[in-house]
């Protein structure tokens, strides 16, 4: 009788313990797109297989890419506001995660004719997340043009920014990872033979990265070499 009671108690304990264990979500769920996500990608001409790739790391909610209106000059040199023609989807991520996703998947997206990049940086201030775009072009110059990136405080208009980037791109094989109205960021695909010489070139066209950033060209050279990232910002 005691033996039967012991077996019954052990069985009940096992059942209770098993019921108390949380049921693990199948890993394959991360690789499934919902119907509304597939429809959103189709409407924005985004290759949904790239979103599946992204799902290996992030489950962030997707929305239609709605960049801020851009300000540029018309043929009479008057300021005008217009909407960007870039088409795609967007999502939010912490500052560190946003940068990591662009670094990890940039080549895969470019191969498919798309670009993943940060278009709004908040640097984690007040817990604000960054905004990441996936657009259906791999042309970094089209993205810079449609964003109307400029350094207008230094009389550097959008055409000038594009000329500057093309000059650097020819030397250093740049991969776009972020851009906004007054900044742009690239991974450096080809290391220079002299990092300090590159830092001087950067300072010549973008003094703020030193004067309001690293504090010296020498320190900028060290950052360029360490992070292999070109960041231009005109305050």
matplotlib code that plots the C-alpha trace (Angstrom):
import matplotlib.pyplot as plt

x = [0.0, 2.8, 4.6, 1.5, 1.1, 4.7, 4.3, 1.1, 2.8, 5.8, 3.6, 1.6, 4.9, 6.2, 2.9, 2.9, 6.6, 6.0, 3.0, 5.0, 7.7, 7.2, 6.7, 9.6, 8.7, 9.9, 12.9, 11.3, 8.8, 11.6, 11.7, 8.1, 6.7, 3.1, 0.7, 0.6, 4.4, 4.5, 1.9, 3.9, 7.0, 5.2, 3.6, 7.1, 8.9, 11.1, 12.4, 10.8, 13.6, 15.7, 13.2, 13.5, 17.2, 16.7, 14.3, 17.3, 18.2, 15.3, 11.5, 11.0, 7.7, 7.8, 6.2, 6.1, 9.3, 8.2, 11.3, 11.1, 10.4, 13.6, 14.5, 16.4, 16.8, 14.7, 16.1, 15.8, 17.8, 14.7, 14.3, 11.5, 10.2, 9.5, 8.9, 11.6, 11.1, 12.7, 10.5, 10.8, 10.1, 11.4, 11.7, 13.2, 16.2, 18.5, 21.5, 23.9, 21.6, 20.8, 24.5, 25.1, 22.2, 23.5, 27.0, 25.9, 23.4, 24.6, 26.3, 23.4, 20.9, 23.2, 23.5, 19.7, 19.5, 18.5, 20.1, 19.7, 20.8, 20.1, 18.2, 17.5, 20.1, 19.1, 22.2, 20.0, 19.2, 16.1, 15.9, 14.9, 15.6, 17.2, 15.2, 16.4, 15.3, 15.3, 14.9, 14.7, 17.9, 21.6, 22.7, 24.1, 24.2, 20.5, 19.9, 22.1, 20.3, 16.8, 17.7, 19.2, 22.1, 24.1, 26.5, 24.8, 26.5, 29.7, 28.2, 28.3, 25.1, 23.8, 25.7, 28.9, 28.3, 27.8, 31.1, 32.9, 31.6, 32.5, 36.0, 36.4, 34.5, 37.1, 39.9, 38.2, 35.3, 32.6, 29.5, 26.6, 25.3, 23.5, 22.5, 20.3, 19.8, 23.3, 25.2, 26.3, 28.1, 30.0, 32.0, 35.4, 35.9, 39.5, 42.0, 44.2, 48.0, 48.1, 45.2, 46.4, 46.4, 42.8, 41.9, 43.3, 41.2, 38.1, 38.9, 39.2, 35.6, 34.1, 35.7, 33.0, 34.1, 37.3, 36.3, 33.2, 34.3, 37.7, 39.5, 42.5, 43.2, 45.5, 42.7, 40.4, 43.0, 43.0, 39.2, 39.1, 41.6, 40.0, 36.4, 36.8, 33.9, 33.7, 31.3, 30.7, 28.6, 28.0, 26.5]
y = [0.0, 2.4, 1.5, 2.3, 5.6, 6.4, 5.7, 7.7, 10.7, 10.5, 10.4, 13.4, 15.3, 14.5, 15.7, 18.9, 19.6, 18.9, 21.3, 24.0, 24.0, 26.7, 25.3, 26.5, 28.3, 26.3, 27.9, 27.6, 30.3, 32.8, 31.9, 32.3, 35.5, 36.4, 37.1, 40.9, 41.0, 39.2, 41.6, 44.6, 43.4, 42.7, 46.2, 47.8, 45.5, 44.1, 40.5, 38.7, 36.2, 39.0, 39.6, 35.9, 36.3, 39.2, 37.2, 35.0, 38.0, 40.3, 40.1, 43.8, 45.0, 46.1, 49.2, 51.1, 53.2, 56.8, 59.0, 62.6, 65.1, 66.4, 70.0, 70.8, 73.5, 73.9, 75.1, 78.7, 78.0, 78.2, 75.9, 73.3, 70.4, 67.0, 63.5, 60.9, 58.5, 55.6, 52.6, 50.0, 49.0, 50.1, 48.9, 50.1, 48.7, 49.7, 51.7, 48.8, 46.3, 48.6, 49.0, 45.2, 44.3, 46.6, 45.2, 41.6, 41.7, 44.5, 42.4, 39.9, 42.7, 44.5, 41.2, 41.2, 44.8, 46.1, 48.2, 48.0, 51.1, 53.4, 56.5, 57.9, 57.8, 58.5, 57.0, 55.5, 58.9, 58.7, 55.0, 56.1, 53.4, 54.0, 53.5, 51.1, 51.1, 48.3, 49.9, 48.3, 49.8, 49.0, 52.3, 54.3, 57.5, 57.2, 56.9, 59.9, 61.9, 60.9, 61.7, 65.1, 64.7, 67.9, 69.9, 73.2, 74.9, 74.5, 75.4, 71.7, 70.9, 67.4, 67.3, 68.1, 65.4, 62.8, 64.1, 63.7, 60.2, 59.1, 60.3, 58.4, 55.4, 55.1, 54.8, 52.9, 50.9, 52.3, 50.4, 52.6, 51.8, 55.0, 58.5, 61.4, 65.0, 66.1, 62.9, 59.6, 56.5, 53.8, 50.7, 50.9, 48.0, 48.8, 49.9, 52.9, 52.5, 55.6, 56.0, 59.5, 60.7, 59.5, 61.3, 64.5, 64.0, 63.5, 66.6, 68.7, 68.1, 67.5, 69.4, 68.6, 65.0, 66.3, 69.7, 68.4, 64.7, 63.1, 66.3, 65.7, 64.3, 61.7, 60.4, 60.3, 58.2, 55.8, 55.5, 55.0, 52.2, 50.5, 50.6, 50.6, 53.1, 56.5, 58.9, 62.3, 64.8, 68.5, 70.2]
z = [0.0, 0.9, -2.3, -4.4, -2.6, -3.3, -7.0, -7.2, -5.5, -7.8, -10.8, -9.7, -9.0, -12.5, -14.1, -12.1, -12.9, -16.6, -16.7, -15.1, -17.7, -20.4, -23.8, -26.1, -29.3, -32.3, -33.8, -37.2, -36.2, -36.7, -40.4, -41.2, -42.6, -41.8, -44.7, -44.0, -44.0, -47.4, -48.7, -47.5, -49.1, -52.4, -52.4, -51.9, -54.3, -51.6, -51.9, -49.0, -48.8, -47.5, -44.7, -43.9, -43.6, -41.3, -39.1, -38.1, -35.9, -35.5, -35.1, -35.4, -36.8, -40.5, -41.8, -45.1, -45.5, -44.9, -44.8, -43.9, -46.7, -48.2, -49.0, -52.1, -54.7, -57.9, -61.2, -60.0, -56.8, -54.6, -51.6, -52.3, -50.3, -51.9, -50.9, -51.4, -54.2, -52.4, -51.9, -49.2, -45.7, -42.3, -38.7, -35.4, -33.6, -30.8, -31.9, -31.6, -33.2, -36.1, -36.9, -36.5, -38.9, -41.6, -41.2, -41.2, -44.1, -46.2, -48.8, -49.1, -49.6, -52.2, -54.2, -54.5, -55.6, -52.2, -49.4, -45.7, -43.9, -40.9, -41.8, -38.4, -35.6, -32.0, -30.3, -27.5, -26.1, -23.9, -25.0, -28.5, -31.1, -34.5, -37.7, -40.3, -44.0, -46.6, -50.0, -53.4, -54.8, -54.3, -55.8, -52.8, -54.9, -55.6, -51.9, -51.1, -53.9, -52.7, -49.1, -50.3, -47.9, -47.7, -45.7, -46.4, -43.4, -45.3, -48.7, -49.6, -51.5, -52.4, -55.7, -53.8, -51.3, -54.1, -55.7, -52.4, -51.8, -55.4, -54.8, -51.6, -53.1, -56.0, -53.4, -50.5, -51.9, -49.7, -48.6, -47.5, -44.0, -43.1, -44.3, -43.3, -44.2, -42.9, -42.4, -44.1, -43.1, -44.9, -44.3, -45.7, -48.1, -49.1, -46.5, -47.4, -47.3, -45.0, -42.5, -41.4, -45.0, -45.3, -42.1, -43.5, -46.7, -44.5, -42.4, -45.5, -46.5, -43.1, -40.3, -37.8, -37.4, -35.8, -34.4, -32.7, -32.6, -32.3, -31.5, -33.8, -37.2, -35.6, -33.4, -36.4, -38.2, -35.3, -35.4, -39.1, -38.8, -35.8, -37.0, -40.8, -40.9, -42.7, -41.0, -42.4, -40.5, -41.1, -38.1]

ax = plt.figure().add_subplot(projection="3d")
ax.plot(x, y, z, "-o")
ax.set_aspect("equal")
plt.show()
